Amino acid sequence: MVKSKLNFFNFKIFRMKDFVYSIAKLLLGIRGNLKLLELKMPNCKIYLPDDSIWTLIREIYLLELYSDFRMLKGIVIDAGAHVGAFSIPTLFYAKKVISIEPNPIIVKILELNKMINSRENVEIYPFALYHSASSVKFHEGYISGGSYVSENCEGIEVKTIKLDDIIENYDEIELIKMDIEGSEYDVIFNTRIENLKKIKRIVGELHYKDEKKRNEFKSYLEKLGFKFFEYNKNQLYNPLNIIKAIKNSKYIKNQTFYKIMNYIYLLTPLPKPLTPSEQKTPIFVAYNNY
């Protein structure tokens, strides 16, 4: 009897979460379509999934979560490139961009975004960046940007590539952006030291909740000569960054709806980010001292 009541209670919670998500989808205009985003600087066009567009606009273009792509001049690796929200504007400034994305559907959109911008200084790798070059299971997430790979999950099989296989072709890597849903640890630990020392800067999300694992990651990079900084996403929402974000909105053409939604989000006096999972995903930046 108690078990049946618990099951009913859990079912009600699930239905409530589903209802809240449905309302959020309605308010944010999520219909499972692509939206064309146009930037003024650089002058480019990018198709973004409507389930991610408002987050991508806020984090990549307004808050510049990973980097100011206008300052990049060398070789850039975008691991977990998604549809190219970071890769596409970056290739207008960087010497070359290497975009790595395992989701076969998302890769098609990434290729479309490359084509409509008529740029050739980008290479698209339809692989998962992993600790070995083989294959692994790819699990599609609840939204287009929340997928991950694992040897122990259900999903389609995708090919993998090691970071060594990319870096060994270059003398220096200006930036590696990593958003690979937990694979960042094994990727770094299984990359040859001489190749890691070619990287000037690594920035990304730390998906492991285990603090011991995160400290090992930090210590390993520091031993190699990197300066390591870690901060929570709520630190992004300080007054100076919010002012910068509002100023950066001038680089986005049209999209009044998404701009207003982000202004409301940024200016509302509530702790941010509002999503618990985002609150638990710190950002790291590692600068090479060599």
N, C-alpha and C positions, 0 to 999 in steps of 0.2 A: 504493500500500500504506500509506504514511504517512498519507495523507489519510483512508483508510478507518478507520485506527486512531484518528485524531483524532475522526472522526465518532462512532465507537463510544464513545470516552471522554466526549465531550460529551453523548451520549445517556444514559450512565450517570449523569452529574452531574445532568441534567434529571430522570431517574427518581428519584434520591436526593432532590432538592429537592421533587419532587412527593410523595414518601413522607413527608418531614419535615412538609410542609404538611398532609398528611392526618392525621398524628398530632396536630399542633397543633389542627386543626379538631375532632378527637375530644375532646381534653382540654378545649378551651374551649367545647364544646357547640354548635359551629357546624353547623346543619342546614339553613340556607336559610330559616329562619322568622323571624317577628316575635316579640319579647319585650316584654311590657308592664312598663315601669318606672314606679314610683310614688315621688314625692318627698313629703317632709313639709313642706318650706319652700322654695318655695311648695307648696301642696297641689295637685299636678297629676299627670297621667298622660301617658306618652309611649311610643308603640310604636317600638322600635328594632330594626334588623336584627341578627340574632344573629352576623353576621360582623364587626360593629363595636361591639357593646354594651360589651364589657369595656374597649376603648380609650376609648370615649366617656365611660363612667363615670369612668375614671381621669383623663382629661385635662380634661373640662369640669366635672365635679362634685366630684372630689376635689382635683385640683391647681389648678383654676380657671385653665387655660391662657390663656384669652382675657380674662376679666374676672370679677369677682364680680357676677353679674347682679342680685343683690339691691341693689346700689348704683346701678343705672341708673334714671334718672327721665325722660329726654327721648326724642328720636327715635333709634332704633337701626336700622342696616342690617346684616343678616346675609347676606353674599355667600358662596355656597357653603353654604347652610343645611342641606343634606342633609335629614333627616326632621324637623329642628327641635329637636335635642337642646339647642341653645343658645337658639334663638328662643322655644320654648314657655315655659320658666321665666322668661325675660326679660320676656315680655309681661305678667306679673303685677305687674311693678314699673315698667316703662318706659311713657311716654305712648303710644308706638306702635312697633311692630316691622315692618320691611320685610324679608321673607324672599325671597331670590333663589336659585333652584335650577333648573338646566336638565334634569335627568334626569326624563323624563316619568313613570316608574314611582315614583321616590322622591317626586315632587311629590304623587302620590296619597296616600302615607303622611303627608306633611306636612299635607295638607288634612284627613286623618283626625284627626291629632293636634290640629289647630285645632278641629275639630268636637267632639271628646270633652271638650275643656276649656272649651267654651262662651265663648270670648273673641272679641271683634270688633276689638280694637285691633291686629290684625296683617293686613298685606297680603302676599299670596303672588304673586310674579312668576315664572311658569314660563319663565324666560329664562336665558341665559348672560350674566353681566356681562362686557362686552367693550369694545374700543376704538371700536367703531362699532355703529350700530343696523342690523342686517341679519339675516344667518343664518350659521351655521357648522356644521361637522361635530362631532358629539358622540361621543366614544369611551368606551365603558363599560369600567371598570377590572376588575382581578381580584377586587376586593371592592367593595361598594356605595359606599364613600366614596372610591375612588381613580380616579374618572373625570376626563376633561379634554376641552377643546374645542380645535380647531385647524382651520385652513384646509387642512391637508395630511395629514389622517388619515382612516381609514375609519370609518364610523359613520353614524348617522342625522342628519338636518339639524334643528337647533333654532334658534329665534329668539334674537336677542341684544338687549341693551339697554345704553345708555351710562349711566355714573354721573351725567352732567349731567342726563339726563332725569328722574332721581329727586331729586337734591339741589335743583334749581331750584325745587321746590315748597315748600321749607322755608327758614326763616331760620337754623336751626342744627341740626347733626347731632351728637348727643352721642358716638356711637361707630359706627365701621364695623369689623365683623369680616370679614376676608377670608381665605378658604381656597379659592382658585380655581385651584389647580394650575398656576401659572406665568403666568396672565393679569394678575396684580396690577400688573406693571410697565407694560404698555401701557395698562391702565385708568387708572392714575394719571397717566401722561404725556399722555394724551389727554383729561383732564378740565380744564375751564376753571379758571384760577387763582382767580377769584372764588368758585367753588363749593368748591374745596378749602379755602379759608380759612373756610368755614362749619363745617368738621369740627373738633371738639374733640380727638378721639383716633382713631387708626387702629391696629388690631392684627391681625396675621395671620402667615401662613407665607411665607417667601421660597423659592420653588421653583427659581430659577435657580442652577446650580452655578458659573456664571461670576462670579468675585469682582468683576471690573470692572463688570459689569452691576449687581451689588448696590450697589457704591459709587456708581454714577450715580444709582440710586434714592434712596439715603440723601442724597446731596448735593442732589438736586432738592428733596426735602422740607425739608431744612434751610434752603435758600435762601428757601423760602416761610414760614419762621418756625417750623417744627416742631422739637422736640427729638426726636432719633432714637436709639433703643436697639435693639441686636441681640444676641441670645444664642442659644446652642445648647440643644437640648432637654435635654441631659445636666445643664445647670445647674438644671433644675427639680427634680432629684432630690437636693437637699441636705437635711440633717437637719431643718431648720425646715419646709420644704415637705412632707416626708414626715409629720411630726407633724400639720401642718395637714390633709393629705389624710386621715389616719386619723380626725381629729376630724370632718371634713366627711362621713364615711360615715354619721354619725347622721341626716343629712337624707334618706337613701335607705331606703325601706321594703323590708323583706324582702331578696331577692336575696343570700342568704347565700353562695351559690356564687361569684358574681362579686366580692363583697367579699373573700372569702378568697383568691381568685386574685390580686386586686390587692394585698392585704396581702403575699402571698408575693413578688409581683413587686417591690413597693416596698422590702421589707426584705431581699431577697436581696442579699448583698454582691458584686454584679457591676456593671460599667459599664452605664449605661442611657441612652437606650433601647436595647433589644437588637436592634431592627431597623435594619440599616445605612442604609436609605433615610430613616428618621426621624432618624438621627444627622446626616444631611447636609441637613436642612431646618430652617434657623434660624427663630426667631420674631422678629418686629420689633414695636416699639411706637413710635408717633409722636404726641407731644403738641403741640397747637397753642398757641403762646405768645400769640396775639392775644386 
